[in-house]
Amino acid sequence: MMDAILSEGLARVRRRFVEELGPRRDRLVMLREEGEQTKWAQEQVTSIGRIAHKIAGTAATVGFEKLGAIAAELDDLTTREMTDGDMLSIEIVRRLENVIALSDHILAEQNS
């Protein structure tokens, strides 16, 4: 009985995570495009980090371990970048691309 309740609760959390992943992914794409068109601003890096933090916080718990790990790396890199005050590094862009690609894959799987 308790296992069924826990499974049902986790399934709800997973569904909500996937529902929220689409808009978060879209915002990351928008931030990436803004950064490609202009010089990356601190506020863009901060926004990328916040979104990555939200994704990382739940992804692994609901079965998306790889997305969670890469989002956590992205969150960590953006935090270090803000502290160091350097330009957006290639590593951040790579992790950002990976988070977007994995999000696309998860969303496509969930919608098929």
VODREN-659876 format. One record per residue (C-alpha): x, y, z; residue number from 1. Coordinates in nm, 2 decimals. Example, Ala and Ser with C-alpha at 12.3 -4.5 7.8 and 13.67 -1.06 7.14 Angstrom:
2
((1.23, -0.45, 0.78), 1)
((1.37, -0.11, 0.71), 2)
This chain:
112
((0.00, 0.00, 0.00), 1)
((0.27, 0.25, 0.10), 2)
((0.48, 0.15, -0.21), 3)
((0.18, 0.23, -0.43), 4)
((0.13, 0.57, -0.27), 5)
((0.50, 0.65, -0.31), 6)
((0.50, 0.53, -0.67), 7)
((0.19, 0.74, -0.75), 8)
((0.35, 1.05, -0.58), 9)
((0.67, 1.01, -0.77), 10)
((0.48, 0.97, -1.10), 11)
((0.30, 1.30, -1.03), 12)
((0.63, 1.47, -0.96), 13)
((0.78, 1.32, -1.28), 14)
((0.48, 1.44, -1.49), 15)
((0.51, 1.79, -1.34), 16)
((0.89, 1.80, -1.40), 17)
((0.83, 1.71, -1.77), 18)
((0.56, 1.98, -1.80), 19)
((0.80, 2.24, -1.66), 20)
((1.09, 2.11, -1.86), 21)
((0.95, 2.25, -2.19), 22)
((0.93, 2.61, -2.08), 23)
((1.27, 2.59, -1.91), 24)
((1.43, 2.44, -2.22), 25)
((1.27, 2.72, -2.43), 26)
((1.41, 2.98, -2.19), 27)
((1.76, 2.83, -2.21), 28)
((1.74, 2.83, -2.59), 29)
((1.64, 3.20, -2.58), 30)
((1.92, 3.29, -2.35), 31)
((2.17, 3.10, -2.57), 32)
((2.05, 3.29, -2.88), 33)
((2.07, 3.62, -2.70), 34)
((2.42, 3.54, -2.59), 35)
((2.52, 3.44, -2.95), 36)
((2.39, 3.77, -3.09), 37)
((2.54, 4.00, -2.83), 38)
((2.81, 3.98, -2.56), 39)
((2.70, 3.75, -2.28), 40)
((2.58, 3.96, -1.99), 41)
((2.60, 3.86, -1.62), 42)
((2.22, 3.86, -1.60), 43)
((2.21, 3.59, -1.87), 44)
((2.46, 3.37, -1.69), 45)
((2.26, 3.41, -1.37), 46)
((1.94, 3.31, -1.55), 47)
((2.11, 3.01, -1.70), 48)
((2.24, 2.90, -1.36), 49)
((1.90, 2.94, -1.20), 50)
((1.72, 2.73, -1.46), 51)
((2.00, 2.46, -1.45), 52)
((1.97, 2.45, -1.07), 53)
((1.59, 2.39, -1.09), 54)
((1.64, 2.11, -1.35), 55)
((1.93, 1.95, -1.15), 56)
((1.73, 1.96, -0.83), 57)
((1.46, 1.72, -0.95), 58)
((1.58, 1.54, -1.27), 59)
((1.78, 1.26, -1.11), 60)
((1.50, 1.19, -0.85), 61)
((1.25, 1.13, -1.13), 62)
((1.47, 0.91, -1.34), 63)
((1.66, 1.16, -1.56), 64)
((2.00, 1.11, -1.40), 65)
((2.21, 1.22, -1.70), 66)
((2.01, 1.54, -1.74), 67)
((2.04, 1.60, -1.37), 68)
((2.42, 1.55, -1.36), 69)
((2.48, 1.78, -1.66), 70)
((2.24, 2.05, -1.53), 71)
((2.43, 2.03, -1.19), 72)
((2.76, 2.08, -1.37), 73)
((2.61, 2.38, -1.56), 74)
((2.48, 2.53, -1.24), 75)
((2.82, 2.49, -1.08), 76)
((3.00, 2.64, -1.37), 77)
((2.77, 2.94, -1.39), 78)
((2.82, 3.00, -1.02), 79)
((3.20, 2.99, -1.05), 80)
((3.18, 3.21, -1.36), 81)
((2.99, 3.47, -1.17), 82)
((3.23, 3.46, -0.89), 83)
((3.54, 3.48, -1.11), 84)
((3.38, 3.75, -1.33), 85)
((3.51, 3.60, -1.65), 86)
((3.34, 3.58, -1.98), 87)
((3.10, 3.28, -2.04), 88)
((3.33, 2.99, -2.09), 89)
((3.32, 2.73, -2.37), 90)
((3.25, 2.47, -2.10), 91)
((2.93, 2.65, -2.00), 92)
((2.82, 2.67, -2.36), 93)
((2.89, 2.30, -2.40), 94)
((2.69, 2.21, -2.09), 95)
((2.41, 2.44, -2.20), 96)
((2.39, 2.27, -2.54), 97)
((2.39, 1.93, -2.36), 98)
((2.10, 2.03, -2.13), 99)
((1.90, 2.16, -2.42), 100)
((1.96, 1.84, -2.63), 101)
((1.88, 1.61, -2.34), 102)
((1.56, 1.81, -2.27), 103)
((1.46, 1.78, -2.63), 104)
((1.51, 1.40, -2.61), 105)
((1.31, 1.36, -2.29), 106)
((1.03, 1.58, -2.42), 107)
((1.01, 1.38, -2.75), 108)
((1.01, 1.05, -2.56), 109)
((0.73, 1.17, -2.33), 110)
((0.52, 1.30, -2.62), 111)
((0.55, 0.98, -2.83), 112)
